């Protein structure tokens, strides 16, 4: 009985590890390949403010045991897929402590924005 219990505990622990090592996929998110699995972008949310502008929030997770230095930017697109000029379209540096989850938000530059692209790259590119 004790062996069965330990086997079940081990199976649950391994299953949790496997689930932990698979990042979600969202076509609007691009993490540059040099980061490998060091950084994941998760929990992407898009909401509309009272001024009818979209706000995007994404969580960045540092999967390493060290500090990771990255840059990120959000590009907002109109209904034709054309990029809208915005301050948030420039690269912004940030660092994430080991295993830290950092929430990043961006507000569309105008109500004309209907979609976005979010990019993350190493600050040492």
Rosetta constraint file for C-alpha pairs under 8 A:
AtomPair CA 1 CA 5 HARMONIC 6.27 0.50
AtomPair CA 2 CA 6 HARMONIC 6.19 0.50
AtomPair CA 3 CA 7 HARMONIC 6.04 0.50
AtomPair CA 4 CA 8 HARMONIC 6.21 0.50
AtomPair CA 5 CA 9 HARMONIC 6.24 0.50
AtomPair CA 6 CA 10 HARMONIC 6.08 0.50
AtomPair CA 7 CA 11 HARMONIC 6.09 0.50
AtomPair CA 8 CA 12 HARMONIC 6.17 0.50
AtomPair CA 9 CA 13 HARMONIC 6.15 0.50
AtomPair CA 10 CA 14 HARMONIC 6.09 0.50
AtomPair CA 11 CA 15 HARMONIC 6.04 0.50
AtomPair CA 12 CA 16 HARMONIC 6.16 0.50
AtomPair CA 13 CA 17 HARMONIC 6.36 0.50
AtomPair CA 14 CA 18 HARMONIC 6.25 0.50
AtomPair CA 15 CA 19 HARMONIC 6.25 0.50
AtomPair CA 16 CA 20 HARMONIC 6.10 0.50
AtomPair CA 17 CA 21 HARMONIC 6.40 0.50
AtomPair CA 18 CA 22 HARMONIC 6.96 0.50
AtomPair CA 23 CA 40 HARMONIC 6.11 0.50
AtomPair CA 23 CA 41 HARMONIC 7.53 0.50
AtomPair CA 23 CA 42 HARMONIC 7.33 0.50
AtomPair CA 24 CA 41 HARMONIC 7.70 0.50
AtomPair CA 24 CA 42 HARMONIC 6.47 0.50
AtomPair CA 25 CA 29 HARMONIC 7.87 0.50
AtomPair CA 28 CA 116 HARMONIC 6.60 0.50
AtomPair CA 28 CA 117 HARMONIC 4.70 0.50
AtomPair CA 28 CA 118 HARMONIC 6.17 0.50
AtomPair CA 29 CA 41 HARMONIC 7.49 0.50
AtomPair CA 29 CA 117 HARMONIC 5.96 0.50
AtomPair CA 29 CA 118 HARMONIC 4.87 0.50
AtomPair CA 29 CA 119 HARMONIC 5.99 0.50
AtomPair CA 30 CA 117 HARMONIC 7.74 0.50
AtomPair CA 30 CA 118 HARMONIC 6.26 0.50
AtomPair CA 30 CA 119 HARMONIC 4.82 0.50
AtomPair CA 30 CA 120 HARMONIC 6.31 0.50
AtomPair CA 31 CA 35 HARMONIC 7.16 0.50
AtomPair CA 31 CA 39 HARMONIC 7.69 0.50
AtomPair CA 31 CA 40 HARMONIC 7.56 0.50
AtomPair CA 31 CA 41 HARMONIC 7.81 0.50
AtomPair CA 31 CA 119 HARMONIC 5.93 0.50
AtomPair CA 31 CA 120 HARMONIC 4.78 0.50
AtomPair CA 31 CA 121 HARMONIC 6.05 0.50
AtomPair CA 32 CA 36 HARMONIC 7.65 0.50
AtomPair CA 32 CA 119 HARMONIC 7.74 0.50
AtomPair CA 32 CA 120 HARMONIC 6.28 0.50
AtomPair CA 32 CA 121 HARMONIC 5.09 0.50
AtomPair CA 32 CA 122 HARMONIC 7.39 0.50
AtomPair CA 34 CA 121 HARMONIC 7.72 0.50
AtomPair CA 34 CA 122 HARMONIC 7.04 0.50
AtomPair CA 35 CA 39 HARMONIC 6.40 0.50
AtomPair CA 35 CA 121 HARMONIC 7.01 0.50
AtomPair CA 35 CA 122 HARMONIC 6.32 0.50
AtomPair CA 37 CA 63 HARMONIC 7.03 0.50
AtomPair CA 38 CA 62 HARMONIC 5.92 0.50
AtomPair CA 38 CA 63 HARMONIC 5.01 0.50
AtomPair CA 38 CA 64 HARMONIC 5.65 0.50
AtomPair CA 38 CA 68 HARMONIC 7.83 0.50
AtomPair CA 39 CA 60 HARMONIC 6.61 0.50
AtomPair CA 39 CA 61 HARMONIC 5.57 0.50
AtomPair CA 39 CA 62 HARMONIC 4.94 0.50
AtomPair CA 39 CA 63 HARMONIC 5.92 0.50
AtomPair CA 39 CA 64 HARMONIC 7.99 0.50
AtomPair CA 40 CA 60 HARMONIC 5.68 0.50
AtomPair CA 40 CA 61 HARMONIC 5.22 0.50
AtomPair CA 40 CA 62 HARMONIC 6.90 0.50
AtomPair CA 40 CA 63 HARMONIC 7.46 0.50
AtomPair CA 41 CA 58 HARMONIC 6.44 0.50
AtomPair CA 41 CA 59 HARMONIC 5.60 0.50
AtomPair CA 41 CA 60 HARMONIC 4.56 0.50
AtomPair CA 41 CA 61 HARMONIC 6.34 0.50
AtomPair CA 42 CA 58 HARMONIC 6.10 0.50
AtomPair CA 42 CA 59 HARMONIC 5.13 0.50
AtomPair CA 42 CA 60 HARMONIC 6.27 0.50
AtomPair CA 42 CA 61 HARMONIC 7.37 0.50
AtomPair CA 43 CA 57 HARMONIC 7.78 0.50
AtomPair CA 43 CA 58 HARMONIC 5.68 0.50
AtomPair CA 43 CA 59 HARMONIC 5.79 0.50
AtomPair CA 44 CA 56 HARMONIC 7.15 0.50
AtomPair CA 44 CA 57 HARMONIC 5.69 0.50
AtomPair CA 44 CA 58 HARMONIC 4.37 0.50
AtomPair CA 44 CA 59 HARMONIC 6.82 0.50
AtomPair CA 45 CA 56 HARMONIC 5.60 0.50
AtomPair CA 45 CA 57 HARMONIC 5.18 0.50
AtomPair CA 45 CA 58 HARMONIC 6.43 0.50
AtomPair CA 46 CA 54 HARMONIC 6.55 0.50
AtomPair CA 46 CA 55 HARMONIC 5.70 0.50
AtomPair CA 46 CA 56 HARMONIC 4.55 0.50
AtomPair CA 46 CA 57 HARMONIC 6.58 0.50
AtomPair CA 47 CA 54 HARMONIC 5.50 0.50
AtomPair CA 47 CA 55 HARMONIC 5.34 0.50
AtomPair CA 47 CA 56 HARMONIC 6.57 0.50
AtomPair CA 48 CA 52 HARMONIC 5.65 0.50
AtomPair CA 48 CA 53 HARMONIC 5.46 0.50
AtomPair CA 48 CA 54 HARMONIC 4.31 0.50
AtomPair CA 48 CA 55 HARMONIC 6.08 0.50
AtomPair CA 49 CA 53 HARMONIC 5.35 0.50
AtomPair CA 49 CA 54 HARMONIC 6.03 0.50
AtomPair CA 49 CA 55 HARMONIC 6.88 0.50
AtomPair CA 51 CA 111 HARMONIC 7.78 0.50
AtomPair CA 52 CA 111 HARMONIC 5.70 0.50
AtomPair CA 53 CA 107 HARMONIC 7.03 0.50
AtomPair CA 53 CA 108 HARMONIC 5.85 0.50
AtomPair CA 53 CA 109 HARMONIC 7.59 0.50
AtomPair CA 53 CA 110 HARMONIC 6.00 0.50
AtomPair CA 53 CA 111 HARMONIC 4.59 0.50
AtomPair CA 53 CA 112 HARMONIC 7.88 0.50
AtomPair CA 53 CA 113 HARMONIC 7.32 0.50
AtomPair CA 54 CA 107 HARMONIC 5.89 0.50
AtomPair CA 54 CA 108 HARMONIC 5.38 0.50
AtomPair CA 54 CA 111 HARMONIC 7.21 0.50
AtomPair CA 54 CA 113 HARMONIC 7.16 0.50
AtomPair CA 54 CA 114 HARMONIC 7.35 0.50
AtomPair CA 55 CA 105 HARMONIC 6.88 0.50
AtomPair CA 55 CA 106 HARMONIC 5.60 0.50
AtomPair CA 55 CA 107 HARMONIC 4.24 0.50
AtomPair CA 55 CA 108 HARMONIC 6.11 0.50
AtomPair CA 56 CA 105 HARMONIC 5.50 0.50
AtomPair CA 56 CA 106 HARMONIC 5.25 0.50
AtomPair CA 56 CA 107 HARMONIC 6.32 0.50
AtomPair CA 57 CA 103 HARMONIC 6.72 0.50
AtomPair CA 57 CA 104 HARMONIC 5.51 0.50
AtomPair CA 57 CA 105 HARMONIC 4.23 0.50
AtomPair CA 57 CA 106 HARMONIC 6.50 0.50
AtomPair CA 58 CA 103 HARMONIC 5.79 0.50
AtomPair CA 58 CA 104 HARMONIC 5.40 0.50
AtomPair CA 58 CA 105 HARMONIC 6.51 0.50
AtomPair CA 59 CA 101 HARMONIC 6.28 0.50
AtomPair CA 59 CA 102 HARMONIC 5.40 0.50
AtomPair CA 59 CA 103 HARMONIC 4.33 0.50
AtomPair CA 59 CA 104 HARMONIC 6.10 0.50
AtomPair CA 60 CA 101 HARMONIC 5.58 0.50
AtomPair CA 60 CA 102 HARMONIC 5.11 0.50
AtomPair CA 60 CA 103 HARMONIC 6.34 0.50
AtomPair CA 60 CA 104 HARMONIC 7.48 0.50
AtomPair CA 61 CA 96 HARMONIC 7.81 0.50
AtomPair CA 61 CA 99 HARMONIC 6.56 0.50
AtomPair CA 61 CA 100 HARMONIC 5.88 0.50
AtomPair CA 61 CA 101 HARMONIC 4.48 0.50
AtomPair CA 61 CA 102 HARMONIC 6.47 0.50
AtomPair CA 62 CA 67 HARMONIC 7.87 0.50
AtomPair CA 62 CA 68 HARMONIC 6.88 0.50
AtomPair CA 62 CA 96 HARMONIC 6.10 0.50
AtomPair CA 62 CA 97 HARMONIC 6.90 0.50
AtomPair CA 62 CA 98 HARMONIC 5.89 0.50
AtomPair CA 62 CA 99 HARMONIC 4.87 0.50
AtomPair CA 62 CA 100 HARMONIC 5.48 0.50
AtomPair CA 62 CA 101 HARMONIC 6.55 0.50
AtomPair CA 63 CA 98 HARMONIC 6.88 0.50
AtomPair CA 63 CA 99 HARMONIC 5.29 0.50
AtomPair CA 63 CA 100 HARMONIC 7.88 0.50
AtomPair CA 64 CA 68 HARMONIC 7.77 0.50
AtomPair CA 64 CA 98 HARMONIC 5.57 0.50
AtomPair CA 64 CA 99 HARMONIC 6.19 0.50
AtomPair CA 65 CA 98 HARMONIC 4.70 0.50
AtomPair CA 65 CA 99 HARMONIC 6.70 0.50
AtomPair CA 66 CA 97 HARMONIC 6.48 0.50
AtomPair CA 66 CA 98 HARMONIC 4.84 0.50
AtomPair CA 67 CA 95 HARMONIC 6.68 0.50
AtomPair CA 67 CA 96 HARMONIC 5.62 0.50
AtomPair CA 67 CA 97 HARMONIC 4.52 0.50
AtomPair CA 67 CA 98 HARMONIC 5.43 0.50
AtomPair CA 68 CA 95 HARMONIC 5.54 0.50
AtomPair CA 68 CA 96 HARMONIC 5.36 0.50
AtomPair CA 68 CA 97 HARMONIC 6.67 0.50
AtomPair CA 68 CA 98 HARMONIC 7.59 0.50
AtomPair CA 69 CA 93 HARMONIC 7.33 0.50
AtomPair CA 69 CA 94 HARMONIC 5.99 0.50
AtomPair CA 69 CA 95 HARMONIC 4.42 0.50
AtomPair CA 69 CA 96 HARMONIC 6.67 0.50
AtomPair CA 69 CA 122 HARMONIC 6.39 0.50
AtomPair CA 69 CA 123 HARMONIC 5.71 0.50
AtomPair CA 69 CA 124 HARMONIC 7.88 0.50
AtomPair CA 70 CA 93 HARMONIC 5.80 0.50
AtomPair CA 70 CA 94 HARMONIC 5.54 0.50
AtomPair CA 70 CA 95 HARMONIC 6.09 0.50
AtomPair CA 70 CA 120 HARMONIC 6.72 0.50
AtomPair CA 70 CA 121 HARMONIC 5.62 0.50
AtomPair CA 70 CA 122 HARMONIC 4.43 0.50
AtomPair CA 70 CA 123 HARMONIC 4.58 0.50
AtomPair CA 70 CA 124 HARMONIC 7.85 0.50
AtomPair CA 71 CA 91 HARMONIC 5.75 0.50
AtomPair CA 71 CA 92 HARMONIC 5.12 0.50
AtomPair CA 71 CA 93 HARMONIC 4.20 0.50
AtomPair CA 71 CA 94 HARMONIC 5.95 0.50
AtomPair CA 71 CA 120 HARMONIC 5.73 0.50
AtomPair CA 71 CA 121 HARMONIC 5.42 0.50
AtomPair CA 71 CA 122 HARMONIC 6.13 0.50
AtomPair CA 71 CA 123 HARMONIC 5.45 0.50
AtomPair CA 72 CA 91 HARMONIC 5.37 0.50
AtomPair CA 72 CA 92 HARMONIC 5.34 0.50
AtomPair CA 72 CA 93 HARMONIC 6.59 0.50
AtomPair CA 72 CA 94 HARMONIC 7.76 0.50
AtomPair CA 72 CA 118 HARMONIC 7.31 0.50
AtomPair CA 72 CA 119 HARMONIC 5.44 0.50
AtomPair CA 72 CA 120 HARMONIC 4.40 0.50
AtomPair CA 72 CA 121 HARMONIC 6.43 0.50
AtomPair CA 73 CA 88 HARMONIC 6.06 0.50
AtomPair CA 73 CA 89 HARMONIC 5.37 0.50
AtomPair CA 73 CA 90 HARMONIC 5.85 0.50
AtomPair CA 73 CA 91 HARMONIC 4.99 0.50
AtomPair CA 73 CA 92 HARMONIC 6.28 0.50
AtomPair CA 73 CA 118 HARMONIC 5.90 0.50
AtomPair CA 73 CA 119 HARMONIC 5.41 0.50
AtomPair CA 73 CA 120 HARMONIC 6.83 0.50
AtomPair CA 74 CA 88 HARMONIC 5.72 0.50
AtomPair CA 74 CA 89 HARMONIC 5.21 0.50
AtomPair CA 74 CA 90 HARMONIC 7.79 0.50
AtomPair CA 74 CA 106 HARMONIC 6.90 0.50
AtomPair CA 74 CA 116 HARMONIC 6.69 0.50
AtomPair CA 74 CA 117 HARMONIC 5.74 0.50
AtomPair CA 74 CA 118 HARMONIC 4.55 0.50
AtomPair CA 74 CA 119 HARMONIC 6.45 0.50
AtomPair CA 75 CA 83 HARMONIC 6.56 0.50
AtomPair CA 75 CA 84 HARMONIC 7.36 0.50
AtomPair CA 75 CA 86 HARMONIC 7.67 0.50
AtomPair CA 75 CA 88 HARMONIC 7.11 0.50
AtomPair CA 75 CA 89 HARMONIC 5.06 0.50
AtomPair CA 75 CA 116 HARMONIC 5.46 0.50
AtomPair CA 75 CA 117 HARMONIC 5.09 0.50
AtomPair CA 75 CA 118 HARMONIC 6.39 0.50
AtomPair CA 76 CA 83 HARMONIC 5.76 0.50
AtomPair CA 76 CA 84 HARMONIC 5.60 0.50
AtomPair CA 76 CA 85 HARMONIC 7.85 0.50
AtomPair CA 76 CA 86 HARMONIC 7.68 0.50
AtomPair CA 76 CA 89 HARMONIC 7.69 0.50
AtomPair CA 76 CA 108 HARMONIC 6.23 0.50
AtomPair CA 76 CA 109 HARMONIC 7.61 0.50
AtomPair CA 76 CA 113 HARMONIC 5.89 0.50
AtomPair CA 76 CA 114 HARMONIC 7.51 0.50
AtomPair CA 76 CA 115 HARMONIC 5.98 0.50
AtomPair CA 76 CA 116 HARMONIC 4.34 0.50
AtomPair CA 76 CA 117 HARMONIC 6.51 0.50
AtomPair CA 77 CA 81 HARMONIC 5.15 0.50
AtomPair CA 77 CA 82 HARMONIC 5.21 0.50
AtomPair CA 77 CA 83 HARMONIC 4.52 0.50
AtomPair CA 77 CA 84 HARMONIC 5.61 0.50
AtomPair CA 77 CA 113 HARMONIC 5.27 0.50
AtomPair CA 77 CA 114 HARMONIC 6.12 0.50
AtomPair CA 77 CA 115 HARMONIC 5.18 0.50
AtomPair CA 77 CA 116 HARMONIC 5.53 0.50
AtomPair CA 77 CA 117 HARMONIC 7.86 0.50
AtomPair CA 78 CA 82 HARMONIC 5.46 0.50
AtomPair CA 78 CA 83 HARMONIC 6.58 0.50
AtomPair CA 78 CA 84 HARMONIC 6.65 0.50
AtomPair CA 78 CA 112 HARMONIC 5.54 0.50
AtomPair CA 78 CA 113 HARMONIC 4.48 0.50
AtomPair CA 78 CA 114 HARMONIC 5.38 0.50
AtomPair CA 78 CA 115 HARMONIC 6.71 0.50
AtomPair CA 79 CA 112 HARMONIC 7.37 0.50
AtomPair CA 79 CA 113 HARMONIC 7.04 0.50
AtomPair CA 79 CA 114 HARMONIC 5.91 0.50
AtomPair CA 79 CA 115 HARMONIC 7.68 0.50
AtomPair CA 81 CA 115 HARMONIC 7.93 0.50
AtomPair CA 84 CA 109 HARMONIC 7.40 0.50
AtomPair CA 84 CA 113 HARMONIC 7.24 0.50
AtomPair CA 85 CA 89 HARMONIC 7.22 0.50
AtomPair CA 85 CA 109 HARMONIC 7.48 0.50
AtomPair CA 86 CA 90 HARMONIC 7.88 0.50
AtomPair CA 86 CA 108 HARMONIC 7.88 0.50
AtomPair CA 86 CA 109 HARMONIC 5.80 0.50
AtomPair CA 88 CA 106 HARMONIC 6.93 0.50
AtomPair CA 93 CA 123 HARMONIC 6.97 0.50
AtomPair CA 96 CA 100 HARMONIC 5.90 0.50
AtomPair CA 96 CA 101 HARMONIC 7.49 0.50
AtomPair CA 96 CA 102 HARMONIC 7.01 0.50
AtomPair CA 108 CA 113 HARMONIC 6.05 0.50
AtomPair CA 109 CA 113 HARMONIC 7.22 0.50
AtomPair CA 121 CA 125 HARMONIC 7.44 0.50
